[in-house]
Amino acid sequence: MSPRAVVVGPPGSGKSTVGPLLAAALGVTFRDTDDDIVARAGRAISDIFADDGEPAFRALEEEAVATALAEHDGVLSLGGGAPLSPGTRARLQDHTVVFLNVGLAAGVQRTGMSSARPLLAGINPRATFKALLDQRLPVYREVATVEIETDKLTPEEVVAAAVAALEPDRVREQ
């Protein structure tokens, strides 16, 4: 079993919004590894970060991704930092990975610098978000099969672009 598509990207790229819409467009189910982690741990991701630290969260995340890649055949959304793990990057090599790219301004606007996003908390959230993008962009591109710039697109337009990339014959038939 293998996911139809794995969705990756930084906070604010639209993974949680686009993922379910893409699954519906493809006629498959949706799964989010962040939801899997919360269900397994019985607490919010921000609480895991605060109580146990980022390394403990990343270990849970890597395990959740490995399990979901083996079990799920629909659209799978990964947490923004999941591809940072070398083990996860290796596991993604044989999968179709859709990278939802978002620029600094749009990402900051979309996330609202939410406290639910532990890596964006701090004195200068905009600078933190920029550093996160700078660090992760090469990693997202390394694992991506498809890259979609989301800044100026609605979620529906992102889904249409993803479907066109994943099922070009279906798009031509319409």
C-alpha positions in Angstrom: 0.0 0.0 0.0 1.2 3.5 -0.8 -0.3 7.0 -0.5 -1.6 8.4 -3.8 0.2 11.7 -2.8 2.1 12.9 0.2 1.7 16.6 0.9 4.6 18.6 2.4 5.4 22.2 3.0 6.1 24.8 5.7 3.5 26.2 8.1 1.0 28.2 6.3 1.5 26.5 2.9 -2.0 25.0 3.1 -1.3 21.3 3.9 -4.3 21.0 6.3 -6.6 22.8 3.9 -5.5 21.5 0.6 -4.9 17.9 1.7 -8.6 17.0 2.4 -9.7 18.8 -0.8 -7.1 17.0 -2.9 -8.2 13.7 -1.4 -11.8 14.4 -2.3 -10.8 15.4 -5.8 -8.9 12.2 -6.3 -11.6 10.1 -4.7 -9.4 8.8 -1.8 -9.2 9.3 2.0 -7.1 11.9 3.8 -4.7 11.4 6.7 -2.6 13.9 8.6 0.4 12.6 10.6 0.1 15.5 13.0 -3.4 14.2 13.9 -1.9 10.7 14.3 0.7 12.0 16.7 -1.9 13.9 18.8 -4.1 10.8 19.0 -1.2 8.5 19.9 0.3 10.9 22.5 -3.0 12.1 23.9 -1.9 15.7 23.9 -1.4 18.7 21.6 1.8 19.0 19.6 2.6 22.3 21.4 2.4 20.4 24.7 4.8 17.7 23.5 7.2 20.4 22.5 6.9 22.2 25.8 7.0 19.1 28.0 9.3 16.7 26.2 11.2 18.9 23.7 11.6 18.9 20.0 13.8 15.8 19.7 11.0 13.7 21.5 8.4 15.2 19.1 10.6 14.5 16.1 11.0 10.8 17.1 7.2 10.5 17.4 6.8 12.2 14.1 9.3 9.9 12.3 7.4 6.9 13.6 4.0 8.3 12.6 5.2 9.0 9.1 6.7 5.5 8.7 3.5 3.9 9.9 1.2 6.1 7.7 3.4 5.6 4.6 3.0 1.8 5.1 -0.8 1.9 5.9 -2.4 4.7 4.0 -3.3 4.7 0.3 -5.0 8.1 0.0 -3.6 11.6 0.5 -1.2 11.9 3.4 -0.2 15.3 4.9 3.1 15.5 6.9 4.0 18.0 9.5 6.2 20.9 8.3 9.3 19.6 9.8 8.9 15.9 9.0 11.1 15.9 5.9 14.0 17.2 8.0 14.5 13.6 9.2 16.9 11.6 7.0 14.9 8.5 7.7 11.7 10.2 6.5 13.5 11.6 3.4 14.6 8.1 2.6 11.1 6.7 3.0 9.7 9.4 0.7 11.9 8.5 -2.2 9.5 6.0 -3.6 6.4 8.2 -3.2 4.7 11.0 -5.1 5.4 14.1 -3.0 3.5 17.4 -3.5 5.4 20.3 -2.1 3.2 23.3 -1.3 5.6 26.2 -1.4 4.7 29.5 0.4 6.7 32.7 0.5 7.5 34.7 3.6 4.8 37.3 3.4 2.0 34.8 2.6 3.3 32.3 5.2 3.4 34.9 8.0 -0.1 36.2 7.1 -1.6 32.7 6.9 -0.1 31.4 10.2 -0.9 34.6 12.1 2.1 33.5 14.2 -0.1 31.2 16.1 1.0 29.9 19.5 -0.2 26.5 18.3 2.9 26.5 16.1 5.8 26.0 18.6 8.6 26.7 16.2 7.2 30.1 15.3 6.9 31.3 18.9 9.4 33.9 20.1 10.5 37.5 20.1 10.6 38.0 16.3 8.2 35.5 14.6 8.8 36.9 11.2 12.6 36.4 11.4 11.9 32.9 12.8 9.6 32.1 9.9 12.2 33.3 7.4 15.0 31.2 9.1 12.6 28.2 8.9 11.9 28.7 5.2 15.6 29.2 4.5 16.5 26.0 6.3 13.7 23.8 4.9 13.3 24.9 1.3 16.2 22.7 0.0 14.8 19.8 1.9 11.3 20.2 0.6 12.7 20.4 -3.0 14.8 17.3 -2.4 11.8 15.2 -1.6 9.3 16.8 -4.0 7.9 15.2 -7.1 5.6 18.2 -7.7 6.1 21.8 -6.5 3.2 24.3 -6.4 3.6 27.9 -5.5 0.6 28.7 -3.3 1.0 32.4 -2.5 -1.5 33.7 -5.0 -3.7 30.7 -5.3 -6.9 29.7 -3.6 -7.0 26.2 -2.1 -9.2 25.1 -5.0 -6.6 26.4 -7.5 -3.8 24.6 -5.6 -5.9 21.4 -5.8 -6.5 21.9 -9.5 -2.7 22.3 -10.1 -2.0 19.2 -8.0 -4.6 17.1 -9.9 -3.2 18.4 -13.2 0.3 17.3 -12.1 -0.8 13.9 -10.7 -3.4 13.0 -13.3 -2.7 14.9 -16.5 -4.8 12.5 -18.6 -7.9 13.1 -16.4 -7.5 16.9 -16.8 -7.2 16.7 -20.6 -10.4 14.6 -20.7 -12.5 17.3 -18.9 
